[in-house]
Amino acid sequence: MPPPAAPSYSRACARRLPLATALTAGLVLAPALPHAAAEEPAPTVRCSITDPRLAELSGLVVVGDQMLALNDGGEQVTVLGLDGDCTVIDVQTAPVDPYDPEDLAVGPDGTVWIADTGDNGADRATVALHVLRPGGVPSLYRLTYPDGPHDAEALLMAPDGTPYVVTKEVLGASGVYRPAGPLVDGGTVALERVAAVNLTLTGTPGGPVGRAGQLMVTGGAVAADGSALALRTYTDAYVWPLAGSDVAGALGGDPVHIPLPESPQGEAISFAADGKALLVASEGLPSAVTVVPLPAAAVPAVAAAEPSGPPLPSFADLARSDRSPITAALIAAAVATVVVWLGSRLRRRP
């Protein structure tokens, strides 16, 4: 969205900058900021997003060799599928008018989660999580904070399917919240605060709000193999190793700090499919999707071994309800062949 003449930051950003009081509850941490080694590989641009439907890109998730992308705003919940060249190849929607969608994640069962959690005015009675299921009916889960409204732009999906919302604060610590009970489709469930992240000034340039942007959490991601999680600000990324699904415990450790390439309003972040790099992007068009290799200090904790198991599904796999008729026919033929072969073997036995 084009920025107004004044103030210097965009309207989209302006509606997300409440001056919150300092937060004191929960686990507060001040991440160490090691100097980046000179020999670390340099970031590279994978592709550039130019589609006007993503002018306010706020969420990004790598799925196999494709990407899911979320725009901040719109009259219905919309997730766009991108190929490796940043070309839109698929669109999935839900007939729900969101308030302020900010981030997205993919659940362990292939569901796509959208965090409708933006609240610059700190006046929302509830926030929401929208869930798109392959071939199924979308769900809407409403949530309430235990300590009053917050603006939030980061969603962390634990490997066990528990969603964590991380708030965006100017003063004090960013709160980490999860549902206090089972989610109810169409109902409202209370959140509980389980941790907090207290970031410090880094001096990294970029973002629409000056030095304050170095403190404000604008996106989150969890590695596909569940080995690490990341949070980003307008200027920097932080990576923590993750054991099991203990997101709160992970955030209590020391992260690896990664200065990000300067961008006008960086909010999107994802791990690469192999877990050895981050992909980041910004609002505004064109928006470069930049691959940021993880520093050597982060690689042992994130991707010491090659991922095992079946390959990640593509966006089309997540979106479709079942197999194509040709695929189904081939599978049926193969099963029939095996059944006939087994039957002949059994008939030959004495």
C-alpha positions as CSV (number, residue, x, y, z in Angstrom):
1,M,0.0,0.0,0.0
2,P,1.5,3.4,-0.9
3,P,2.7,5.3,2.2
4,P,1.1,8.7,3.0
5,A,3.0,11.9,2.7
6,A,3.2,12.1,6.5
7,P,4.1,10.4,8.8
8,S,7.0,8.6,7.1
9,Y,5.8,5.1,7.7
10,S,3.0,3.4,5.7
11,R,-0.7,3.4,6.7
12,A,-0.5,-0.4,7.1
13,C,2.3,0.0,9.6
14,A,0.7,3.1,11.3
15,R,-2.3,1.1,12.2
16,R,-0.2,-1.5,14.0
17,L,2.0,0.7,16.3
18,P,0.3,1.0,19.8
19,L,2.6,2.3,22.6
20,A,2.0,-0.5,25.0
21,T,3.1,-0.4,28.6
22,A,6.0,-2.6,29.7
23,L,5.0,-6.3,30.1
24,T,6.4,-8.0,33.1
25,A,4.7,-11.4,33.4
26,G,6.1,-14.5,31.9
27,L,9.6,-15.6,30.9
28,V,11.7,-12.6,29.8
29,L,14.9,-13.0,27.8
30,A,17.4,-10.7,26.2
31,P,18.9,-12.4,23.2
32,A,22.6,-12.4,22.8
33,L,23.8,-10.6,19.7
34,P,26.9,-12.3,18.4
35,H,28.8,-10.7,15.5
36,A,28.1,-12.2,12.1
37,A,31.2,-14.0,10.8
38,A,32.7,-12.4,7.6
39,E,32.9,-15.8,5.9
40,E,29.2,-16.5,6.2
41,P,27.4,-16.9,2.8
42,A,25.7,-13.8,1.6
43,P,22.0,-13.5,1.2
44,T,20.7,-14.0,-2.4
45,V,17.4,-13.1,-4.0
46,R,15.4,-16.1,-5.0
47,C,12.7,-14.2,-7.0
48,S,10.6,-11.1,-6.9
49,I,6.9,-10.8,-6.1
50,T,5.1,-8.4,-8.4
51,D,1.5,-9.6,-8.2
52,P,-0.7,-6.7,-6.9
53,R,-2.7,-9.1,-4.7
54,L,0.5,-9.3,-2.5
55,A,1.2,-5.6,-2.3
56,E,1.1,-5.9,1.5
57,L,2.8,-9.2,2.0
58,S,2.7,-10.2,5.6
59,G,3.1,-14.0,5.8
60,L,5.2,-16.6,3.9
61,V,5.6,-20.3,4.2
62,V,7.8,-22.6,2.1
63,V,6.0,-25.8,1.2
64,G,8.2,-28.2,-0.8
65,D,9.4,-26.3,-3.9
66,Q,6.6,-23.8,-3.7
67,M,5.5,-21.0,-1.2
68,L,2.3,-19.9,0.4
69,A,1.8,-16.1,0.7
70,L,-0.6,-14.0,2.7
71,N,-1.6,-10.4,2.0
72,D,-2.3,-8.0,4.9
73,G,-6.0,-7.1,4.4
74,G,-8.7,-8.0,1.8
75,E,-12.4,-8.7,1.9
76,Q,-12.0,-12.4,2.5
77,V,-9.4,-14.8,3.8
78,T,-7.0,-15.6,0.9
79,V,-3.8,-17.6,0.6
80,L,-1.9,-17.5,-2.7
81,G,0.4,-20.3,-3.9
82,L,3.7,-19.2,-5.6
83,D,6.1,-21.2,-7.6
84,G,9.9,-20.9,-7.4
85,D,9.8,-17.8,-9.7
86,C,7.3,-16.0,-7.4
87,T,4.5,-16.4,-9.9
88,V,1.0,-17.0,-8.5
89,I,-0.1,-20.5,-9.5
90,D,-3.0,-21.1,-7.1
91,V,-5.4,-19.2,-4.8
92,Q,-7.4,-20.6,-1.9
93,T,-10.1,-18.5,-0.2
94,A,-12.6,-18.7,2.6
95,P,-15.8,-16.7,2.6
96,V,-14.8,-14.8,5.8
97,D,-14.1,-11.1,6.0
98,P,-10.9,-10.9,8.2
99,Y,-10.1,-7.9,10.4
100,D,-6.3,-7.8,10.0
101,P,-4.5,-11.0,8.9
102,E,-0.8,-10.9,9.7
103,D,0.9,-14.3,9.5
104,L,0.3,-17.9,8.4
105,A,1.6,-21.4,9.1
106,V,1.0,-25.0,7.9
107,G,-0.1,-27.5,10.5
108,P,1.2,-31.1,10.8
109,D,-2.0,-32.4,9.1
110,G,-1.6,-30.1,6.1
111,T,-4.1,-27.4,7.3
112,V,-3.2,-23.8,6.5
113,W,-3.6,-21.4,9.5
114,I,-4.0,-17.7,9.2
115,A,-3.4,-15.4,12.2
116,D,-6.1,-12.7,12.1
117,T,-4.4,-11.0,15.0
118,G,-3.5,-7.4,14.0
119,D,-4.9,-4.8,16.4
120,N,-3.0,-1.5,16.3
121,G,-5.7,0.3,18.2
122,A,-5.7,-2.4,21.0
123,D,-9.5,-2.4,20.9
124,R,-10.4,-5.9,19.6
125,A,-12.4,-8.0,22.0
126,T,-11.2,-11.1,20.3
127,V,-8.7,-12.1,17.7
128,A,-9.0,-15.1,15.3
129,L,-7.4,-18.0,13.7
130,H,-8.7,-19.1,10.3
131,V,-8.0,-22.6,9.2
132,L,-8.2,-23.8,5.5
133,R,-8.4,-27.6,5.2
134,P,-7.7,-29.5,2.0
135,G,-11.0,-30.1,0.4
136,G,-12.8,-29.3,3.6
137,V,-14.9,-26.6,5.3
138,P,-12.8,-23.7,6.7
139,S,-12.8,-23.1,10.5
140,L,-12.8,-20.0,12.5
141,Y,-11.5,-20.0,16.1
142,R,-11.8,-16.9,18.2
143,L,-9.4,-16.1,21.1
144,T,-9.2,-13.7,24.0
145,Y,-6.1,-12.5,25.8
146,P,-6.0,-12.8,29.6
147,D,-4.5,-9.3,30.0
148,G,-6.3,-7.1,27.5
149,P,-5.9,-6.6,23.8
150,H,-2.6,-6.8,22.0
151,D,-1.3,-6.2,18.4
152,A,0.3,-9.4,17.1
153,E,1.9,-10.3,13.8
154,A,3.7,-13.6,14.4
155,L,2.3,-17.2,14.4
156,L,4.3,-20.2,15.5
157,M,2.8,-23.6,14.8
158,A,4.3,-26.2,17.1
159,P,4.9,-29.7,15.6
160,D,2.1,-31.1,17.8
161,G,-0.4,-28.6,16.1
162,T,-0.5,-26.1,18.9
163,P,-0.6,-22.5,17.7
164,Y,1.4,-19.8,19.5
165,V,0.8,-16.1,19.0
166,V,3.6,-13.6,19.6
167,T,2.6,-10.0,20.2
168,K,4.3,-6.9,18.6
169,E,5.3,-4.5,21.3
170,V,7.2,-1.2,21.3
171,L,7.8,-1.1,25.1
172,G,8.4,-4.1,27.2
173,A,8.4,-7.8,26.2
174,S,6.6,-9.4,23.4
175,G,4.1,-11.9,24.9
176,V,3.9,-15.5,23.8
177,Y,0.4,-16.9,24.0
178,R,-1.3,-20.3,23.3
179,P,-4.9,-21.5,23.7
180,A,-5.7,-22.5,27.3
181,G,-8.0,-25.2,26.1
182,P,-9.2,-27.0,23.0
183,L,-10.2,-24.7,20.1
184,V,-13.9,-24.5,19.3
185,D,-15.0,-23.9,15.7
186,G,-17.1,-20.7,15.8
187,G,-16.6,-20.3,19.5
188,T,-14.2,-18.3,21.7
189,V,-11.3,-19.8,23.8
190,A,-9.1,-18.0,26.3
191,L,-5.4,-17.6,25.6
192,E,-2.7,-18.1,28.3
193,R,0.6,-16.3,28.4
194,V,3.4,-18.9,28.5
195,A,6.6,-16.8,27.8
196,A,7.9,-13.5,26.6
197,V,10.7,-12.3,24.4
198,N,12.5,-9.1,25.2
199,L,14.5,-7.9,22.2
200,T,17.2,-5.2,22.3
201,L,18.4,-2.6,19.9
202,T,20.8,-4.0,17.2
203,G,21.7,-1.1,15.0
204,T,20.6,-3.0,11.9
205,P,19.1,-0.6,9.3
206,G,15.8,-0.9,7.7
207,G,12.1,-0.8,8.3
208,P,9.5,2.0,8.3
209,V,9.8,3.3,11.9
210,G,13.5,3.8,12.6
211,R,15.2,2.2,15.6
212,A,11.9,1.1,17.1
213,G,11.6,-1.5,14.3
214,Q,14.5,-3.4,15.7
215,L,12.3,-4.3,18.7
216,M,9.0,-5.2,17.1
217,V,8.2,-8.8,16.2
218,T,6.6,-8.9,12.7
219,G,6.6,-12.6,11.8
220,G,7.4,-16.1,13.0
221,A,8.2,-19.5,11.5
222,V,8.9,-23.1,12.5
223,A,11.2,-25.4,10.5
224,A,9.5,-28.1,8.6
225,D,11.3,-30.8,10.5
226,G,10.4,-29.2,13.8
227,S,14.0,-28.6,14.8
228,A,14.0,-24.8,15.2
229,L,11.8,-21.7,15.3
230,A,12.4,-18.2,14.3
231,L,11.0,-14.7,15.0
232,R,11.8,-11.6,13.0
233,T,11.6,-7.9,13.4
234,Y,11.6,-5.3,10.7
235,T,15.4,-5.6,10.7
236,D,16.6,-8.8,12.3
237,A,15.9,-12.5,12.7
238,Y,16.4,-14.8,15.8
239,V,16.6,-18.6,15.6
240,W,16.2,-20.9,18.5
241,P,16.6,-24.7,18.5
242,L,13.3,-26.5,19.3
243,A,13.0,-29.8,21.2
244,G,9.7,-31.6,20.6
245,S,6.9,-29.0,20.8
246,D,8.1,-27.0,23.7
247,V,7.9,-23.5,22.1
248,A,7.9,-21.7,25.5
249,G,11.0,-23.6,26.7
250,A,12.8,-23.0,23.4
251,L,12.2,-19.2,23.7
252,G,13.9,-19.4,27.1
253,G,17.2,-20.2,25.5
254,D,19.8,-18.0,23.7
255,P,18.9,-17.5,20.1
256,V,21.2,-17.0,17.1
257,H,20.9,-13.4,15.9
258,I,20.8,-12.8,12.1
259,P,20.8,-9.2,10.7
260,L,18.5,-9.2,7.7
261,P,19.0,-7.3,4.4
262,E,17.5,-3.8,4.6
263,S,13.9,-3.7,3.4
264,P,11.1,-1.1,3.6
265,Q,8.7,-3.1,5.8
266,G,9.8,-6.7,6.3
267,E,7.2,-8.9,7.9
268,A,7.3,-12.3,6.1
269,I,9.7,-15.1,7.2
270,S,10.0,-18.8,6.6
271,F,12.5,-21.6,6.9
272,A,13.8,-23.1,3.6
273,A,12.6,-26.6,2.9
274,D,16.0,-28.0,4.1
275,G,16.1,-25.9,7.2
276,K,19.4,-24.4,6.4
277,A,18.3,-20.9,5.4
278,L,15.6,-18.4,6.0
279,L,13.4,-16.8,3.4
280,V,12.3,-13.2,4.1
281,A,10.3,-10.6,2.2
282,S,8.7,-7.2,2.6
283,E,5.6,-5.3,1.9
284,G,5.6,-3.2,-1.2
285,L,6.0,-4.1,-4.9
286,P,8.2,-5.5,-6.2
287,S,9.1,-7.5,-3.1
288,A,12.3,-9.6,-3.2
289,V,12.1,-13.0,-1.6
290,T,15.6,-13.2,-0.2
291,V,17.3,-16.4,0.9
292,V,19.4,-15.8,4.1
293,P,21.7,-18.7,4.9
294,L,21.8,-19.6,8.6
295,P,25.1,-18.9,10.3
296,A,27.3,-21.9,11.1
297,A,26.3,-21.5,14.8
298,A,22.7,-22.1,13.9
299,V,23.1,-25.0,11.5
300,P,24.0,-27.8,14.0
301,A,20.8,-27.0,15.9
302,V,18.6,-26.6,12.9
303,A,19.7,-28.9,10.2
304,A,22.6,-31.1,11.3
305,A,21.1,-34.0,9.4
306,E,19.2,-34.2,6.2
307,P,15.4,-34.4,6.8
308,S,14.0,-37.9,6.8
309,G,10.6,-39.2,5.8
310,P,8.4,-38.4,2.8
311,P,9.0,-35.1,0.9
312,L,7.0,-32.1,1.8
313,P,3.7,-31.7,-0.1
314,S,3.3,-28.9,-2.6
315,F,0.6,-26.2,-2.3
316,A,-1.5,-28.1,-4.7
317,D,-1.3,-31.2,-2.5
318,L,-2.4,-29.2,0.5
319,A,-5.3,-27.6,-1.4
320,R,-6.8,-30.5,-3.3
321,S,-9.5,-32.7,-1.8
322,D,-8.4,-36.0,-3.3
323,R,-6.4,-37.6,-6.1
324,S,-7.1,-37.0,-9.8
325,P,-9.0,-39.7,-11.7
326,I,-5.9,-40.8,-13.5
327,T,-3.9,-41.2,-10.3
328,A,-6.8,-43.0,-8.7
329,A,-7.0,-45.3,-11.7
330,L,-3.3,-46.1,-11.6
331,I,-3.5,-46.9,-7.9
332,A,-6.5,-49.1,-8.3
333,A,-4.8,-51.0,-11.2
334,A,-1.7,-51.5,-9.0
335,V,-3.8,-52.8,-6.1
336,A,-5.7,-55.1,-8.4
337,T,-2.5,-56.5,-9.8
338,V,-1.2,-57.3,-6.3
339,V,-4.5,-58.9,-5.3
340,V,-4.4,-61.2,-8.4
341,W,-0.8,-62.1,-7.9
342,L,-1.4,-63.0,-4.2
343,G,-4.5,-65.1,-5.2
344,S,-2.5,-67.1,-7.8
345,R,0.3,-67.7,-5.2
346,L,-2.2,-68.9,-2.7
347,R,-3.9,-71.3,-5.1
348,R,-0.6,-72.9,-6.0
349,R,0.2,-73.7,-2.4
350,P,-0.4,-77.4,-1.5
